[in-house]
Amino acid sequence: MSRILLGLLVGIIGYMVVKKVGQSLGLWPTPPKPVTREDKEPDVLVQDPVCQTYIPRKEALKTEKDGKVYFFCSEGCLKRFRRSGA
């Protein structure tokens, strides 16, 4: 009885090791990642007030002034906006 349990335990551990190595080498399928709300909805584009470039909201730098949020494509545009006092 103990040999059967030991054999089963070794088999399970071996399977787990082979699966992990196979996944890291791309030979074993990895489970799909769960779909999130961000995956379903496209990113909203916002316009940089300095250079007028449109950028995805998720990637934009932002600052708030007088209760309004402004989005920027780069640190340089953000600094120019702050310097201008706009």
N, C-alpha and C positions, 0 to 999 in steps of 0.2 A: 504494500500500500504506500509506503514512504517513497519507494522508487518511482511510482506513478506520479505522485505529487511533485517530487523533485524533477522528474522529466517534464511535467507540465509547466513548472515554474521556469526551468531553463528554456523551454520552447517559447514561452511568452516573452521572456527577456530578450531572447534572440530575435524574435519577430520585431520587437520594439526597436532594437538596435538597427536591424536591417532597414526598417521603415524610415528611421531618422536619417540614416546615411543615404538611402535612396532619394529622399526628399531634398537633401542638401545637394545632391548631384543632379537633380532634375529627372531622375529615373522613376520616381514614385509620385503619383499625383498628390498635390497638396490640397487640403480642403478649401473650398471657396470662402473668401472673406464675406462676412455679412454685409448686405447692402444697407447703407445709411442714407439718411435724408440728403446729406451733402452730395452723395453719388447720384441721386435722382434729379436734383435741381441744378440747372446750369448756373455758373457763377455770374453775378451781375457785374456789368462793366460800369466803372465810374471814371469821370474825367478829371485829370489833373488841372487845377486852375492856373498853373504857371505855364506849362508847355502845351496844354490842351490835348495831351495824349490820353487815350482810353486804356484802362488797365483793369484786370479782374479785382474785384473788391477784396477778395481773400489775400491777395498779394500786395495790396496798396499800404503805404504808410499813411497814418492819419493823425490829424490834430483837430482840436475843437477851439473855436473862437466865437465869442458872443452867442453861445448856444447852438452854433451850426458846426457840423462836422465836415472837414475838408480832407480829400484823399490825394495822395501824391505817388508818382511813379518811382521817385528816387529820393535819397537823402538830400541831394543837391537842390531839387525843386522845393522840398520842405524848408530848407534853410533860406532859399531866396524868398519864399512866401513870408517867413517870419521876419526877415530883414526889411521887407517892403512895408510891413505894417498894415497890409491889406485886410 
